[in-house]
Amino acid sequence: MSYKKAFIIIISALLFSELLVFMETGSAAEIGDVSFRIANNELYVSTSLKPEQKIVDDLNEGLSKEVTFFIDLFRVWKIWPDEFVLGQKIITTLKSNPMKREYIATRVTGNLSLEKRFNDPQSMVNWAMTLSDLKLANIRELEQGICYIKVTVESRIRKLPPVIGYLFFFVPDKEFSVSKNSQNFRISTRNTQP
């Protein structure tokens, strides 16, 4: 057997084993209720993710996690697809050092960054997976209509080089990706300033 064929077989076996390892894209994570409230013409959103135990186990082993929340406001149309109005992206990075018993979570929302330290990974995960009263929009700046909020949460396995992603598109790059919509609600206040 030539070296070229042996090299191709080894690379193929390695990629196949990586595929088998990462095929378990845990869909056990689920989003709780997506609730909203309007106070002083501001739209606030609250939601949480119920993660699978594997996330806490990985943090106990010293692995880092990055969880991204996408909070999007959509306007409902009868004939056309629903219209994306605006959205917010929240990136939370979870880092742990089990030897030192250090658990650090960093949440980035727009230009704001918040870092918190925790005593155990479970409390860190609970904080990271809960969004309470996130200010999404001023409803006076929105057009009237029936809307809903879509929450999507995803966690990437690891960042692959772009070439690998293009060549091996069948290898999953997300640990999980889940989404859930709120109930429909009507926005009836519109900004009347010129």
C-alpha positions in Angstrom: 0.0 0.0 0.0 1.4 3.4 -0.9 1.9 6.2 1.6 -0.7 8.3 -0.1 -3.4 5.6 0.3 -2.4 5.0 3.9 -2.5 8.7 4.7 -6.0 9.0 3.1 -7.3 6.0 5.1 -5.9 7.4 8.4 -7.3 10.8 7.8 -10.7 9.3 6.8 -10.7 7.1 10.0 -9.9 10.1 12.2 -12.6 12.3 10.6 -15.1 9.4 10.9 -14.3 9.0 14.6 -14.7 12.7 15.1 -18.1 12.5 13.4 -19.2 9.7 15.7 -18.1 11.6 18.8 -19.9 14.8 17.8 -23.0 13.2 16.4 -24.5 13.3 19.8 -25.9 16.9 19.5 -27.8 16.9 22.7 -31.3 18.2 22.1 -32.1 17.5 25.8 -31.6 21.3 26.4 -34.9 23.1 26.3 -36.1 26.7 26.7 -38.6 27.4 29.5 -41.3 30.0 29.1 -40.6 33.1 27.0 -42.4 35.8 28.9 -42.6 39.5 28.2 -44.0 42.7 29.8 -44.4 46.2 28.7 -43.7 49.0 31.3 -43.2 52.7 30.5 -43.3 51.9 26.7 -40.4 49.5 27.1 -40.6 45.8 26.1 -38.9 43.5 28.5 -38.2 39.8 27.9 -37.5 37.0 30.4 -36.6 33.4 29.6 -34.4 30.6 30.7 -32.7 27.5 29.3 -32.9 24.1 31.0 -29.5 22.6 30.1 -28.5 19.0 30.0 -26.3 17.7 32.8 -23.4 17.2 30.3 -22.7 21.0 30.5 -22.1 20.9 34.2 -20.1 17.7 33.9 -17.9 19.3 31.2 -17.3 22.4 33.4 -16.4 20.1 36.3 -13.7 18.6 34.0 -12.3 22.1 33.2 -13.8 22.6 29.8 -15.1 26.0 28.7 -18.5 26.7 27.2 -19.9 29.5 25.1 -23.7 29.9 25.0 -25.3 32.4 22.7 -28.9 33.8 23.2 -30.6 35.4 20.2 -33.7 37.4 21.3 -35.6 38.5 18.2 -38.8 40.4 17.7 -40.9 39.4 14.7 -44.0 41.0 13.2 -46.7 38.5 12.0 -47.9 38.7 8.4 -50.8 36.7 7.0 -49.6 36.0 3.5 -45.9 36.8 3.7 -43.3 35.3 5.9 -43.0 36.9 9.3 -40.9 40.1 9.4 -37.8 40.4 11.5 -38.0 43.7 13.4 -35.1 43.8 15.7 -32.9 41.5 17.8 -30.4 41.3 20.5 -27.5 38.8 20.9 -26.1 37.8 24.3 -22.9 35.8 24.5 -22.1 34.0 27.8 -18.7 32.4 28.3 -18.3 29.8 31.1 -14.8 29.0 32.3 -13.9 26.7 35.1 -10.8 25.6 36.9 -11.7 22.6 39.1 -8.3 22.5 40.8 -8.6 26.1 42.1 -12.4 25.8 42.4 -12.8 29.0 40.2 -15.9 29.3 38.1 -16.1 32.5 36.0 -19.0 33.6 33.7 -18.7 36.5 31.3 -21.9 37.9 29.7 -21.6 40.2 26.7 -24.7 42.2 25.7 -23.9 44.7 23.0 -21.1 46.9 24.3 -21.7 45.9 28.0 -19.7 43.1 29.6 -20.4 41.6 33.0 -18.2 39.1 34.8 -19.3 37.1 37.8 -17.5 34.5 39.9 -19.2 31.5 41.5 -18.4 28.8 44.1 -19.7 25.9 42.0 -20.5 25.1 38.4 -24.2 24.5 39.0 -24.8 28.0 40.3 -22.8 29.5 37.4 -24.9 27.5 34.9 -28.1 28.6 36.5 -27.1 32.3 36.3 -25.8 32.0 32.7 -29.0 30.2 31.5 -31.4 32.8 32.9 -32.3 36.1 31.4 -34.6 38.3 33.5 -36.2 41.6 32.3 -33.9 42.1 29.3 -34.9 45.4 27.7 -35.5 44.7 24.1 -37.2 47.8 22.6 -39.1 51.0 23.1 -42.5 50.2 21.6 -43.1 53.8 20.6 -40.4 53.4 18.0 -42.1 50.4 16.5 -44.9 50.1 13.9 -48.2 48.8 15.0 -49.0 45.1 14.5 -49.1 41.7 16.0 -45.7 40.5 17.1 -43.9 37.7 18.9 -40.5 37.1 20.4 -38.3 34.2 19.2 -35.6 33.0 21.5 -32.8 30.9 20.1 -30.0 29.4 22.2 -27.0 27.6 20.9 -23.7 26.4 22.0 -20.8 25.7 19.6 -18.7 22.6 20.1 -15.5 24.3 19.0 -14.4 26.6 16.3 -13.3 24.7 13.3 -11.1 26.2 10.6 -13.3 27.5 7.7 -11.8 25.0 5.2 -12.8 22.1 7.4 -16.3 23.5 7.8 -16.7 23.7 4.0 -15.3 20.3 3.2 -16.9 18.4 6.1 -20.2 20.2 6.2 -21.8 17.0 7.7 -19.7 17.3 10.9 -21.9 19.2 13.4 -20.4 22.4 14.9 -23.1 23.0 17.5 -23.5 21.2 20.8 -27.1 22.2 20.8 -29.4 24.7 19.2 -33.0 25.2 20.5 -35.6 27.9 19.9 -39.0 28.8 21.2 -41.6 31.5 20.4 -43.6 33.6 22.9 -47.3 34.1 22.5 -48.4 36.7 20.0 -49.1 40.2 21.3 -50.2 43.5 19.8 -48.1 46.6 19.6 -50.5 49.5 19.3 -48.4 52.5 20.4 -46.4 54.3 17.7 -44.0 57.1 17.9 -45.8 60.2 16.4 -42.8 62.5 16.5 -41.6 63.8 13.1 
